[in-house]
Amino acid sequence: MMEIVQAYDRVLITTLKTDNAAVLENKLSAAHRLFADRTSWLKPFERLAILRRLAVLLEGKRKHFGLQIAREGGKPLTDALIEVDRAIDGVRTASEMLRVTGGQEIPMGLSPASSNHRAFTIHEPIGVVAAVSAFNHPLNLIAHQVAPAIAVGCPIIVKPASATPLSCFDFVALTHEAGLPPDWCQTLLPESRELGEKFATDPRVAFLSFIGSATVGWHLRSKIAPGTRCALEHGGSAPVIIDRHADLDQIIEPLVKGGYYHAGQVCVSVQRIYVHADLEKEFAERFAARVAHLIVGDPTKPETEVGPLIAPREADRVAEWIDEAGSKGARLIGGGRLSETTLRPAILVEPPPDAKVSTHEVFGPVTCVYRYTELDDAIARANALPVAFQSSIFTQDLQTAFYAAERLDASAVMINEHTAFRTDWMPFAGRRQSGYGIGGIPWTMREMTSEKMIVISDSPQAPSQT
């Protein structure tokens, strides 16, 4: 059995039964049988109807999911409701992609051997999908894994984060209510980490969708069966450059949001801020003043802006990293502890380059501010870590914006926007240690399909007229 508690005060919400090896085998067997029997495949119009009904059902439970996300995951209610809206829109995006996704004609007749031939491609579902999800967006991440699988016709088994399974379970129940036969979308709550690994690496799995730590993700990739595709979404240590031409009136709010949204528990959360020397003093003062006014506390209250970390051990870790940076000379602004899971937002000014907050993903309510004088130096420092996800530059100078955008090592560079900006229909991917493959609803749908080419030999003879 597994106890599910509120992130903020650790009060018990419910107890769930975990799945053993026999249950896992039954679920994998059922999914594999479905895919092996092509007569059972759902038609595109059926999948489209299911997704449309699912979006409507989600809308009807918006408040339920919002409060549940706040309770199990600790995300402030206002942001939790936005997460529900994103999940609804993501399901609709998956359904809309069915109208525009298809194969293509392959040119023939370009050589004597290819004359009198026609060729085109079609997209087929890749097979059984094993989805491993994370706690920080307990509904929307599930939607990003399940909705594409439904859209393209893959059976999927989804393992939510053990701290936040309730939104996943409710979402999957809604897919069945929307008309999806139960074996096409199943949940898994393994009783042990070893069983979770067995699930992800089973040879019947055709595609592994993993969202979580780099350590676990790369380990699973090394263990997956030959032929299994995968997509890994890990974290980063997102850098922001504030150019000397930046407008401070326009950047404080987005950087506060990008740095302290969900208490910094976001894989592209603003973490390292490099400020030109001409602006460093004024920026630090204004940024600190705004951060100090963030409302911290119970995430179920609509006024709360920063909630807890997911578990006491994470609050302990982040507090230790802050203390380490301070012991090495960083100037601490703010900070402090409200409860066993809740930390006040902290700013560290000039932490040394070897401090954990400078070299690792904090995943907590902490941002670091560094001074620079030459843009190339700021770019080099931003690029210095083995992780590379999203980054940003704030400037009013167009030449500087494009100069930095072309040189920052990132899968996406935001100009005059914080690093955590995302829409659910854009590509989303980490480079190097930050991930593998591409996320985002349309791109995930493409990853979950196999392209098949069909070639037709066409006789040059005219058809008979009789």
C-alpha positions in Angstrom: 0.0 0.0 0.0 1.1 3.6 -0.7 0.1 6.6 1.4 -0.6 9.8 -0.6 -0.2 13.0 1.5 -0.6 16.7 1.0 2.6 18.2 0.0 2.2 21.3 2.2 1.3 19.8 5.6 1.8 16.0 5.0 -1.8 15.3 6.0 -3.0 11.9 4.6 -5.2 12.2 1.5 -5.7 8.5 0.8 -4.0 5.1 0.5 -3.6 3.3 -2.8 -2.9 -0.3 -3.5 0.4 -0.9 -5.4 0.8 -3.3 -8.3 3.0 -6.4 -8.1 4.7 -8.3 -10.8 1.6 -10.4 -11.7 -0.4 -7.2 -12.2 2.3 -5.7 -14.4 2.4 -8.8 -16.5 -1.4 -8.7 -17.0 -1.3 -5.1 -18.1 1.6 -5.5 -20.5 0.0 -8.7 -22.0 -3.3 -6.9 -22.5 -1.7 -3.9 -24.2 0.5 -6.1 -26.4 -2.5 -8.3 -27.4 -4.4 -5.2 -28.4 -1.7 -3.9 -30.6 -0.9 -7.3 -32.2 -4.6 -7.6 -33.3 -5.0 -5.0 -36.0 -8.7 -5.6 -36.2 -8.9 -4.1 -32.7 -7.2 -0.9 -33.7 -9.3 2.2 -33.2 -10.2 4.1 -36.4 -9.1 7.7 -36.6 -12.7 9.0 -36.3 -13.1 7.0 -33.2 -10.0 8.4 -31.6 -11.0 11.9 -32.6 -14.4 11.5 -30.9 -12.8 10.1 -27.8 -10.4 13.1 -27.5 -13.1 15.6 -28.0 -15.3 14.0 -25.3 -12.2 13.8 -23.0 -11.6 17.6 -23.3 -15.3 18.3 -22.4 -15.1 15.9 -19.4 -11.9 17.6 -18.2 -13.6 21.0 -18.4 -16.3 19.7 -16.2 -13.8 18.7 -13.5 -11.6 21.8 -13.7 -12.1 22.8 -10.1 -11.6 19.2 -8.9 -8.3 18.8 -10.7 -7.1 22.2 -9.6 -7.6 21.6 -6.0 -6.2 18.0 -6.3 -3.0 19.3 -7.9 -2.6 21.9 -5.1 -3.1 19.2 -2.5 -1.0 16.4 -3.8 1.7 18.4 -5.6 1.8 21.6 -3.7 1.3 23.9 -6.7 -0.5 27.1 -5.8 -4.2 26.9 -6.7 -4.1 29.7 -9.2 -1.3 28.0 -11.1 -2.9 24.6 -10.7 -6.1 25.8 -12.4 -3.9 27.1 -15.3 -2.3 23.6 -15.5 -5.8 22.1 -15.9 -6.6 24.6 -18.7 -3.3 23.6 -20.4 -4.2 19.9 -20.2 -7.6 20.6 -21.7 -6.0 22.5 -24.5 -3.4 19.8 -25.0 -6.1 17.1 -25.5 -7.7 19.4 -28.1 -4.4 20.0 -29.8 -3.9 16.2 -30.1 -7.3 15.9 -31.7 -6.7 18.8 -34.1 -3.4 17.2 -35.2 -5.3 14.3 -36.6 -6.6 16.6 -39.3 -3.2 17.7 -40.5 -0.9 14.7 -39.8 -0.2 12.3 -42.6 2.4 10.8 -44.9 3.9 12.3 -48.1 4.6 11.4 -51.7 8.1 10.3 -52.4 9.3 11.4 -55.9 9.7 8.6 -58.4 10.8 8.7 -62.1 14.1 10.4 -61.3 16.1 7.4 -62.6 15.4 4.7 -65.2 14.8 2.2 -62.4 12.2 4.3 -60.7 10.2 5.1 -63.8 6.6 3.9 -63.8 6.6 3.7 -60.0 4.7 5.7 -57.4 5.5 5.9 -53.7 4.0 7.4 -50.6 4.3 7.0 -46.9 1.7 6.4 -44.2 2.0 6.7 -40.4 1.3 3.7 -38.2 1.2 3.5 -34.3 4.6 2.4 -33.1 3.2 -0.1 -30.5 2.9 -0.3 -26.7 3.9 2.9 -24.9 5.4 2.9 -21.4 5.1 6.3 -19.9 6.9 7.4 -16.7 5.8 10.8 -15.4 7.0 13.4 -12.9 5.4 15.1 -9.9 5.7 18.7 -10.8 2.8 18.8 -13.4 0.8 15.8 -12.3 -2.0 16.4 -14.8 -0.5 18.2 -17.7 2.5 15.8 -18.1 0.1 12.9 -18.1 -2.0 14.6 -20.8 1.3 15.1 -22.8 1.9 11.4 -22.7 -1.6 9.9 -22.9 -3.3 12.2 -25.4 -0.7 11.7 -28.2 -0.9 7.9 -27.7 -4.7 8.0 -28.0 -4.5 10.2 -31.1 -2.1 7.9 -33.0 -3.6 4.7 -31.7 -1.0 3.3 -29.3 -1.9 1.3 -26.2 -0.3 3.1 -23.3 0.5 2.2 -19.7 1.4 5.2 -17.6 3.3 5.3 -14.3 2.7 8.5 -12.4 5.1 9.9 -9.8 4.5 8.1 -6.5 4.0 11.4 -4.7 1.3 12.6 -7.1 -0.7 9.7 -8.7 -4.2 10.9 -8.0 -4.5 13.3 -11.0 -3.2 10.6 -13.3 -5.7 8.0 -12.0 -8.6 10.5 -12.5 -7.4 11.5 -16.0 -7.2 7.9 -17.1 -10.6 7.2 -15.7 -11.9 10.1 -17.8 -10.4 8.6 -20.9 -12.5 5.4 -20.3 -15.6 7.5 -19.6 -14.9 9.3 -22.9 -15.1 5.9 -24.7 -11.6 4.6 -24.8 -11.6 0.8 -24.0 -9.8 0.3 -20.7 -6.9 -1.8 -22.0 -5.9 1.0 -24.3 -4.9 3.2 -21.4 -3.8 1.7 -18.1 -2.1 3.0 -15.0 0.7 1.3 -13.0 1.8 2.0 -9.4 4.6 -0.5 -9.0 5.4 -1.8 -5.5 9.1 -1.4 -6.0 11.7 0.6 -8.0 12.9 -2.7 -9.5 9.4 -3.4 -10.9 9.2 0.1 -12.3 12.5 -0.6 -14.2 11.2 -3.9 -15.4 8.1 -2.2 -16.8 10.1 0.5 -18.7 12.5 -2.0 -20.2 10.2 -4.8 -21.1 10.8 -6.0 -24.7 7.1 -5.6 -25.5 7.4 -1.8 -25.0 7.9 -0.1 -28.4 8.3 3.5 -27.0 9.4 4.7 -23.6 8.3 8.2 -22.6 10.3 9.3 -19.5 10.0 12.6 -17.6 12.2 12.8 -14.5 15.8 12.8 -13.3 18.7 12.4 -15.6 20.2 9.7 -13.5 17.2 7.5 -13.8 16.4 8.4 -17.4 19.8 7.7 -18.9 20.0 4.5 -16.8 16.7 3.3 -18.3 17.8 4.2 -21.8 20.9 2.0 -21.4 18.5 -0.9 -20.4 15.7 -0.7 -22.9 15.2 -3.5 -25.4 16.8 -3.4 -28.8 14.4 -1.5 -31.2 12.6 0.4 -28.4 12.5 4.1 -29.1 12.5 6.6 -26.2 12.1 10.2 -25.3 13.8 11.5 -22.1 12.9 14.9 -20.6 15.3 15.8 -17.8 16.2 19.1 -16.1 18.6 22.0 -16.5 20.0 25.0 -14.8 18.5 27.6 -17.0 20.5 30.8 -17.6 19.3 34.3 -18.2 21.4 37.1 -19.5 20.4 40.7 -18.8 22.1 43.0 -21.3 23.1 46.5 -20.5 20.3 47.7 -22.8 17.5 45.8 -21.0 14.5 47.6 -19.7 14.3 46.8 -16.0 10.7 47.9 -15.8 9.8 45.0 -18.2 11.9 42.2 -16.8 11.3 42.0 -13.0 7.9 40.3 -13.2 8.7 37.7 -15.7 11.9 36.7 -13.9 10.2 36.5 -10.6 7.5 34.2 -12.2 10.1 32.2 -14.1 12.3 31.7 -11.0 9.7 31.0 -8.3 6.7 29.4 -10.1 5.9 26.2 -8.3 8.7 27.0 -5.9 11.2 26.5 -8.7 10.3 22.9 -9.3 10.3 23.2 -13.1 12.9 21.8 -15.4 13.4 25.1 -17.2 13.0 27.4 -14.1 15.1 30.5 -14.1 18.2 29.7 -12.0 21.3 31.5 -13.1 20.9 35.3 -13.9 23.9 37.0 -15.5 23.5 40.8 -15.1 25.6 43.5 -16.9 27.6 45.5 -14.4 25.9 48.7 -15.3 22.5 47.3 -14.1 23.6 44.8 -11.4 23.0 46.9 -8.3 19.6 48.3 -9.4 18.4 45.0 -10.7 19.4 43.1 -7.5 17.5 45.7 -5.4 14.3 45.7 -7.5 14.3 42.0 -7.9 14.8 41.3 -4.2 12.0 43.8 -3.3 9.6 42.0 -5.6 10.6 38.5 -4.4 10.2 39.6 -0.8 6.5 40.4 -1.4 5.7 36.9 -2.8 3.0 35.2 -0.7 4.3 31.9 0.5 2.2 29.2 2.2 -0.8 26.9 1.8 -1.2 26.1 -1.9 -4.9 25.6 -1.6 -5.5 29.3 -0.9 -6.0 31.4 -4.0 -3.7 34.2 -2.8 -0.7 31.9 -2.4 2.1 32.5 -5.0 4.8 30.0 -3.7 3.9 26.7 -2.1 6.0 23.9 -0.6 8.5 21.5 -2.1 7.3 18.1 -2.8 8.8 16.4 0.3 10.8 17.3 3.5 13.9 15.7 2.1 13.9 18.1 -0.9 13.5 21.1 1.4 16.4 19.8 3.5 18.5 19.5 0.3 17.8 22.9 -1.0 18.4 24.5 2.4 21.8 22.7 2.6 22.7 24.0 -0.9 21.8 27.6 0.1 24.0 27.2 3.3 26.9 25.8 1.3 26.8 28.8 -1.1 26.7 31.2 1.8 29.6 29.5 3.5 31.6 30.0 0.3 30.9 33.8 0.1 27.5 34.2 -1.6 25.3 37.0 -0.3 21.9 35.6 0.7 18.8 37.7 0.3 15.6 36.3 1.7 15.4 32.6 2.4 14.5 30.8 5.6 12.1 28.0 6.4 8.4 28.1 7.1 7.7 24.4 7.6 9.3 21.0 7.0 8.4 21.4 3.3 8.2 25.1 2.7 11.1 27.5 2.1 10.9 31.3 1.7 12.2 32.4 -1.8 15.9 33.0 -1.7 18.3 35.0 -3.9 22.0 34.2 -3.9 24.3 37.0 -5.2 27.6 35.8 -6.6 27.7 32.2 -5.4 31.1 30.7 -6.4 31.3 28.8 -9.6 31.9 25.5 -7.8 28.9 25.8 -5.5 26.0 23.3 -6.0 23.6 26.1 -6.9 26.0 27.2 -9.7 26.6 23.7 -11.1 23.4 21.6 -10.5 19.7 22.0 -11.0 18.3 23.4 -7.7 14.7 22.6 -8.3 13.7 24.9 -5.4 12.8 28.5 -4.8 16.3 29.9 -5.4 17.8 32.1 -8.1 21.4 33.1 -8.4 22.7 36.5 -9.6 26.1 37.0 -11.2 27.8 40.1 -12.5 29.4 40.4 -15.9 31.0 43.0 -18.1 31.5 41.3 -21.5 28.6 39.6 -23.3 30.8 36.8 -24.6 31.9 36.0 -21.0 28.2 35.8 -19.9 27.4 33.5 -22.8 30.4 31.3 -22.0 29.3 31.0 -18.4 25.8 30.2 -19.4 27.0 27.4 -21.7 29.5 26.0 -19.2 27.4 23.2 -17.7 26.7 19.7 -19.2 23.0 20.5 -19.2 21.3 22.6 -21.9 17.6 23.2 -22.1 16.0 26.6 -22.4 17.7 30.0 -21.9 16.9 33.6 -22.4 18.3 37.1 -23.0 16.7 40.4 -22.1 17.8 43.3 -24.2 16.3 46.2 -26.3 19.1 45.9 -28.8 18.2 43.6 -31.8 21.8 42.9 -32.8 22.6 41.8 -29.2 19.5 39.6 -29.1 20.4 37.7 -32.2 24.1 37.5 -31.4 23.3 35.8 -28.1 20.5 33.6 -29.5 22.8 32.1 -32.0 25.5 31.4 -29.4 23.6 30.2 -26.4 23.7 26.4 -26.2 20.0 25.6 -25.7 17.2 23.9 -27.5 15.2 27.2 -27.2 16.3 30.8 -26.6 13.7 33.3 -25.3 14.2 36.9 -26.1 12.7 39.2 -23.5 10.9 36.3 -21.9 11.8 34.0 -19.0 13.3 30.5 -19.5 10.2 28.7 -18.3 8.0 30.0 -21.1 6.2 27.2 -22.9 3.2 26.4 -25.0 2.0 22.9 -25.3 2.2 22.8 -29.1 5.8 23.9 -29.5 8.8 21.5 -29.5 10.2 21.0 -26.0 13.5 19.2 -25.6 16.8 19.2 -23.7 20.2 19.0 -25.2 23.1 16.9 -24.0 22.4 15.6 -20.5 19.1 17.5 -20.4 17.2 15.0 -22.5 16.7 13.0 -25.7 14.0 13.2 -28.3 11.4 16.0 -28.6 8.3 16.7 -26.5 5.3 18.8 -27.2 2.0 17.3 -28.3 2.6 17.3 -32.1 6.2 16.1 -31.8 5.3 13.4 -29.3 2.6 12.1 -31.8 5.3 11.9 -34.4 7.6 10.0 -32.0 4.9 7.5 -31.3 4.4 6.5 -35.0 6.4 4.5 -37.5 6.5 5.7 -41.1 5.8 3.0 -43.7 6.5 3.5 -47.4 4.3 1.9 -50.0 5.6 1.6 -53.6 3.5 0.8 -56.6 4.8 -0.4 -59.9 2.6 1.3 -62.6 2.6 -0.3 -66.1 3.2 2.2 -68.8 0.5 0.6 -71.0 -2.7 2.5 -71.6 -5.7 1.0 -70.0 -8.0 -1.1 -72.1 -10.9 0.7 -73.7 -13.1 -2.4 -73.9 
